[in-house]
């Protein structure tokens, strides 16, 4: 199940060459993940109140083409693998049919004291339904 998140490039996202500064792609994919988790009905504020949180463990990223000021972008997020306390997502930043940036992001669920904790059941089910297991 692909999650779609639309955004656009603001002036503050660009560098002196007029293209999106490389670190801002990480912001775009983070916003898409937050939107996806919320759309699944997971209340991250309630998680934080219980001492739980998601954390990025690893990102593998590739830059394919530049985005520029005022481009309309879409971030596509797909679960590709999971374990009891981790989830791997494939994320792509698209401008129309062109892939500008792609990343494989490993997320972990942490409990109180920063110890690994099982994924929320809705995420585990989603990944299992997509056939993405480790």
N, C-alpha and C positions, 0 to 999 in steps of 0.2 A: 504494500500500500504506500504509494508515494504521497508525501506531504508537500504542498506547494505554498511558498511564502513570497509575496511580491514586495519589492522595495524599489527605491530609485537612488541614484547617486547624487549626493548633495555636494556643494562646493567644498565643504570641509572634509569630504572623503578623498579629495584629490591632492596630488603633490604638485611641485613646481612645473612638472611636465604636462599637467592637465589630465593625468590618468589616476585611477584609483591607487592609492598607496597600498602596498602589499598587505600590511597588517589589517587593513579594513575588511578584507575578505573574511578574516576570522570573526569580525564583528557581525558581518552579514549572516554567516552560517550559525553563529551563536543565537542570533535573534530568531532564526528559523527553527532551531531546536527548541527554544523557549516557547515559541508559538505552537509547535507540534505537541509538546508535553501538555500544555494548557488545553489544547483541543482534545486530548485524550482524557481530560477530566482530572489530571493530576494537579493538585494544589501545592505548588512549591513553597508557598508561605507556610502551609500546614506542615510540610515536610521539615522546613527549617525550625519550626516551633518544637518538633520532636527530636531535633538534633540530627536530621538526615539531610543529605544533599547529593546532587549529581556533581561529578567532577570530571574534567577531561584528563584522561590518562595518557593519550597519545593522539597525535595528528600527523598524518602523511598527506602532504599537499602538493598540487601541481598547478602552475600558472600557465594557461594556454593562450590567452589573448587579453588585451587591456580593456577595461571599462572606462568610460569617460563621463564627465559632468553631465547630469540630467538623463543618463541612460536609464531605461526601465529594465529592471532585473527580476529574475525569478530564481529562488533557491529551492531546489528539489532535494528532498531527504528521504532515503530508503533504508530501513533496517536490513542488515546483511548477515549478522551473526550475533549470538548472545551466549552468555554463560549465566550462572546463578546471580552474579553481582556485576556483570558488565554487559554492555551493548555496543555493537559496532554499527555505525551508520555510514553510508555512502552519501555524500552531499555534493551537489553541483550548482554553481552559479551560472545561470543562463541569460543570454540576451537574445531573445527570439530562439532560433534553433542552434545558436552558437554557444558552446560551452567555454566559458572564460576561465573558470577555476574549478578544480575538483579536489575533494578531500575524503579520506577515510578516517573517521573519528571514533576512537574508543572511549566510551564513557563508563565510569564506575559509579555505583551507588555506595555512599558512605553513611555510616550511622554515627552515634555519639562517640566522641574521641577519635574520629577519623578512621574507624575500622570498617572494613568491607561489610556491606549489608545486601541482602537479596534485592533484586529489582522489584519495583511495585508490580503486583500481579497483572495489571492491565498491559504493561510493557512486555512482560514475559509471554503473555497470551498472544499479543500482536506479533511478536517475532516468531513464535511457534506457528501461528497461522500462516505466516509468510514463508514458512519452511526454512528459516534462517537460523540454524543451530550451530553450535560449535562442537 
